[in-house]
Amino acid sequence: MKDIAKNFKMRLFINNKLIPLKPFLSNFVKQIILSMVFNLKDTGKPEKIELILEKTPEERGEKK
């Protein structure tokens, strides 16, 4: 299988702070995300992938 992760760089931000990652972890996460994305229909050839994880309003103490 072609190493698709080598064509992408990855940065992790937590609460708008850049978190440095060791190469092993960076490559591991990239491989997982890219494998999922490339198996989705109608994604074409991605140039940039954004994944955002946020607490739900309930977890943040907000009402619906």
Residue pairs with C-beta under 8 A, 6 or more apart in sequence:
4 31
4 34
4 35
4 38
5 27
5 30
5 31
5 34
8 30
8 34
8 49
10 21
10 26
10 29
10 30
11 18
12 18
12 19
12 21
12 29
13 19
21 29
33 49
33 51
34 49
37 43
37 46
37 49
38 46
57 63
57 64
58 64
